[in-house]
Amino acid sequence: MKRILASLLVLLSFGCKVKSTATTTQKNHLTKKENMKKVVFVLTSHDELGNTGEKTGFWIEEFAAPYYELADQGVEITIASPNGGLPPIDPKSADPSSATEDTKRFDSDRAVQEKLKNTVKLADINAADYDAIFYPGGHGPLWDLVSDKNSISLIETFYTTNKPIAFVCHAPAVLKNVKIKDAYLVKGKKVTGFTNEEEEAVGLTKIVPFLLEDALKANGALYSKGENWAPYAVEDGLLITGQNPASSKLVAKKLLEQLNK
């Protein structure tokens, strides 16, 4: 009888330990989930390249490189766009000549592609739910996000609540109409973005609604640039900008550093 009671006590003790371990594991998982940094990526919904009859949209490398740079470090990413649903991809960015390791990974990543088909409407994004906001480029933002009231409001809110805001290539164009206390956000700030020379090189100087470099300077930005097509990023407090597609990963690294402070 004593042996039976002893065996029962051992089993009960073991069961409690297993339950306790499971509960602790569950709590640790929930804590990790709660502490996970959250970033919202904002993509264009515009797909017409001016009056050329050609298509535009977002540039794959500028989405894929930062996405994996952040996601691989445990950052939770939500994708949003003005219209919601599937945002347009600039067909030139899908050309094999534009391929990188990150775009190749994207091409075979069914989970991310499925996520991309179901972007959240920008109007439904609440800045309080995220730690930072990131804008990939492509020419599309020059037509829609530059004047999108939801986008402008979100950028203002992130910035004034001390959260990083990051942009690459043509994406700094979305700052054109963003103001803080009646002054352009970029005024007196160090920034970069797609250069006039790079725009000329792709033959779109007379097609785009405005030249990004000129627009940033006109709003009082302290604009600087590196060599054409070479990685170059600038950080001024919470504001992070990158010059071109090759700068995408560099911008993401700077954003990650700010998130980990």
C-alpha positions as CSV (number, residue, x, y, z in Angstrom):
1,M,0.0,0.0,0.0
2,K,2.8,2.4,0.9
3,R,4.5,1.6,-2.4
4,I,1.2,2.5,-4.3
5,L,0.8,5.7,-2.4
6,A,4.5,6.6,-3.0
7,S,4.0,5.9,-6.7
8,L,0.9,8.1,-6.9
9,L,2.7,11.0,-5.2
10,V,5.6,10.7,-7.7
11,L,3.1,10.8,-10.6
12,L,1.2,13.7,-9.1
13,S,4.5,15.6,-8.6
14,F,5.7,14.9,-12.1
15,G,2.3,16.0,-13.5
16,C,2.5,19.3,-11.6
17,K,6.0,19.9,-12.9
18,V,5.0,19.2,-16.5
19,K,2.0,21.5,-16.1
20,S,4.2,24.2,-14.5
21,T,6.8,23.9,-17.3
22,A,4.0,24.2,-20.0
23,T,2.5,27.2,-18.3
24,T,5.9,28.9,-18.0
25,T,6.7,28.1,-21.6
26,Q,3.3,29.6,-22.6
27,K,3.9,32.7,-20.5
28,N,7.4,33.2,-22.0
29,H,5.9,32.8,-25.5
30,L,3.3,35.4,-24.8
31,T,5.9,37.8,-23.3
32,K,8.1,37.4,-26.3
33,K,5.1,38.1,-28.6
34,E,4.2,41.2,-26.6
35,N,7.8,42.5,-26.7
36,M,8.1,41.9,-30.5
37,K,8.7,45.1,-32.4
38,K,6.0,45.9,-34.9
39,V,6.5,47.9,-38.2
40,V,4.0,48.8,-40.8
41,F,5.2,48.9,-44.4
42,V,3.2,51.2,-46.7
43,L,3.1,50.5,-50.4
44,T,1.6,52.4,-53.3
45,S,-1.7,51.5,-55.0
46,H,-0.9,53.5,-58.2
47,D,0.0,51.6,-61.3
48,E,0.0,54.1,-64.2
49,L,3.3,55.6,-65.3
50,G,2.0,59.1,-66.2
51,N,0.5,59.2,-69.7
52,T,3.0,56.7,-71.1
53,G,0.6,53.8,-71.2
54,E,3.2,51.8,-69.2
55,K,2.8,50.4,-65.7
56,T,4.5,51.3,-62.5
57,G,4.0,50.5,-58.8
58,F,6.4,49.6,-56.0
59,W,9.9,48.3,-56.6
60,I,10.4,44.8,-55.4
61,E,13.9,45.1,-54.0
62,E,12.9,48.1,-51.9
63,F,10.2,46.0,-50.3
64,A,11.9,42.6,-50.1
65,A,15.4,43.6,-48.8
66,P,14.0,45.6,-45.8
67,Y,11.2,43.1,-45.2
68,Y,13.7,40.2,-44.7
69,E,16.2,42.3,-42.9
70,L,13.6,43.1,-40.3
71,A,11.6,39.9,-40.3
72,D,14.7,37.7,-39.9
73,Q,15.4,39.7,-36.6
74,G,11.9,38.9,-35.2
75,V,10.2,42.1,-36.3
76,E,6.5,41.7,-37.0
77,I,5.5,43.4,-40.2
78,T,2.1,44.6,-41.4
79,I,1.7,45.6,-45.0
80,A,-0.7,48.5,-45.9
81,S,-1.7,50.4,-49.0
82,P,-4.2,53.2,-49.8
83,N,-6.6,50.8,-51.5
84,G,-5.8,47.6,-49.6
85,G,-5.5,44.3,-51.4
86,L,-2.8,43.5,-53.9
87,P,-0.6,46.6,-54.6
88,P,0.9,46.9,-58.1
89,I,4.5,45.8,-58.7
90,D,6.6,47.8,-61.1
91,P,7.2,45.3,-63.9
92,K,10.8,46.5,-64.5
93,S,11.6,45.5,-60.9
94,A,10.6,42.0,-61.7
95,D,12.9,41.8,-64.6
96,P,15.8,39.3,-64.2
97,S,18.3,42.1,-64.7
98,S,17.0,43.7,-61.4
99,A,17.2,40.4,-59.4
100,T,19.0,40.2,-56.1
101,E,19.2,37.5,-53.4
102,D,16.3,39.1,-51.6
103,T,14.1,39.4,-54.7
104,K,14.8,35.8,-55.5
105,R,13.8,34.8,-52.0
106,F,10.6,36.9,-52.5
107,D,9.8,35.1,-55.7
108,S,9.7,31.8,-54.0
109,D,8.1,33.0,-50.7
110,R,4.5,32.0,-51.0
111,A,3.7,33.2,-47.5
112,V,4.8,36.7,-48.1
113,Q,3.2,36.8,-51.5
114,E,-0.1,35.7,-50.0
115,K,0.3,38.4,-47.3
116,L,0.9,40.9,-50.1
117,K,-2.4,40.0,-51.7
118,N,-4.2,41.1,-48.6
119,T,-2.6,44.4,-47.6
120,V,-4.5,46.4,-45.0
121,K,-6.2,49.6,-46.1
122,L,-4.1,52.6,-44.9
123,A,-7.2,54.2,-43.4
124,D,-7.4,51.2,-41.0
125,I,-3.9,51.6,-39.6
126,N,-3.5,52.9,-36.1
127,A,-0.1,54.4,-35.4
128,A,-0.4,53.4,-31.7
129,D,-0.2,49.7,-32.7
130,Y,3.3,50.0,-34.2
131,D,6.8,51.0,-33.3
132,A,7.8,52.4,-36.7
133,I,6.7,53.0,-40.3
134,F,8.6,52.2,-43.5
135,Y,7.9,53.2,-47.1
136,P,9.5,51.3,-50.0
137,G,9.7,53.2,-53.2
138,G,9.0,52.8,-56.9
139,H,7.5,55.6,-58.9
140,G,3.9,54.9,-57.7
141,P,4.1,57.0,-54.5
142,L,4.8,60.1,-56.6
143,W,1.2,60.0,-57.7
144,D,-0.8,58.7,-54.8
145,L,0.9,58.6,-51.4
146,V,2.4,62.1,-51.8
147,S,-1.1,63.5,-51.3
148,D,-2.8,60.7,-49.4
149,K,-4.3,62.2,-46.2
150,N,-4.1,59.0,-44.3
151,S,-0.4,58.6,-45.1
152,I,0.4,62.2,-44.2
153,S,-1.4,61.9,-40.9
154,L,0.3,58.7,-40.0
155,I,3.8,60.1,-40.7
156,E,3.0,63.1,-38.6
157,T,1.7,60.9,-35.8
158,F,4.7,58.5,-35.8
159,Y,7.1,61.4,-35.8
160,T,5.5,63.4,-33.0
161,T,5.1,60.3,-30.8
162,N,8.9,59.7,-31.1
163,K,8.7,56.7,-33.5
164,P,11.1,56.1,-36.4
165,I,10.0,56.9,-40.0
166,A,12.0,55.4,-42.9
167,F,11.9,55.8,-46.7
168,V,13.9,54.6,-49.6
169,C,14.5,55.7,-53.2
170,H,11.3,57.6,-54.4
171,A,9.5,57.0,-51.2
172,P,10.8,60.3,-49.5
173,A,8.4,61.9,-52.0
174,V,5.6,61.1,-49.5
175,L,7.2,63.7,-47.2
176,K,6.4,66.5,-49.7
177,N,3.2,67.6,-47.9
178,V,4.0,66.5,-44.4
179,K,4.2,69.3,-41.9
180,I,5.0,69.5,-38.2
181,K,3.7,72.7,-36.5
182,D,3.1,74.4,-39.9
183,A,6.7,73.7,-41.1
184,Y,7.7,71.0,-43.6
185,L,9.0,68.0,-41.7
186,V,12.1,67.8,-43.9
187,K,13.0,71.5,-43.3
188,G,16.5,71.6,-41.8
189,K,16.7,67.8,-41.8
190,K,19.4,65.7,-43.5
191,V,17.8,63.6,-46.2
192,T,18.5,61.8,-49.4
193,G,16.4,60.2,-52.2
194,F,16.4,59.3,-55.8
195,T,18.7,61.9,-57.6
196,N,17.9,64.0,-60.6
197,E,20.8,62.2,-62.4
198,E,19.3,58.8,-61.6
199,E,15.9,59.9,-62.8
200,E,17.5,61.2,-66.1
201,A,19.3,57.9,-66.4
202,V,16.0,55.9,-66.4
203,G,14.5,58.4,-68.9
204,L,11.6,59.6,-66.7
205,T,12.6,63.2,-65.9
206,K,9.7,64.6,-68.1
207,I,7.3,61.8,-67.1
208,V,7.2,62.1,-63.3
209,P,5.0,64.8,-61.7
210,F,8.1,66.3,-59.9
211,L,11.7,65.6,-59.4
212,L,12.3,64.3,-55.9
213,E,15.6,65.9,-55.3
214,D,14.2,69.3,-56.3
215,A,11.1,68.9,-54.1
216,L,13.1,68.0,-51.0
217,K,15.4,71.0,-51.5
218,A,12.4,73.3,-52.1
219,N,11.0,72.3,-48.8
220,G,14.2,73.2,-47.0
221,A,15.8,69.8,-46.6
222,L,19.5,69.4,-46.3
223,Y,19.7,67.1,-49.2
224,S,22.8,65.0,-49.9
225,K,23.6,62.1,-52.2
226,G,26.2,59.5,-52.9
227,E,27.3,58.0,-56.2
228,N,24.5,57.0,-58.6
229,W,23.1,53.5,-57.9
230,A,25.4,53.0,-54.9
231,P,24.1,52.4,-51.4
232,Y,23.7,55.7,-49.5
233,A,21.4,56.4,-46.5
234,V,21.0,59.4,-44.2
235,E,19.8,59.4,-40.6
236,D,18.6,62.6,-38.8
237,G,17.0,61.7,-35.5
238,L,13.9,59.6,-36.2
239,L,14.0,60.3,-40.0
240,I,15.8,57.7,-42.1
241,T,16.1,58.0,-45.9
242,G,17.9,56.0,-48.6
243,Q,18.9,57.1,-52.1
244,N,18.0,54.2,-54.4
245,P,17.2,50.5,-54.6
246,A,20.7,49.5,-53.5
247,S,20.2,51.5,-50.3
248,S,17.2,49.5,-49.2
249,K,19.0,47.1,-46.8
250,L,21.1,49.9,-45.4
251,V,17.9,51.9,-44.5
252,A,16.5,48.8,-42.8
253,K,19.6,48.2,-40.8
254,K,19.4,51.8,-39.5
255,L,15.8,51.4,-38.7
256,L,16.5,48.1,-36.8
257,E,19.2,49.9,-34.8
258,Q,16.6,52.5,-33.7
259,L,14.1,49.8,-32.8
260,N,16.6,48.1,-30.6
261,K,17.6,51.2,-28.7
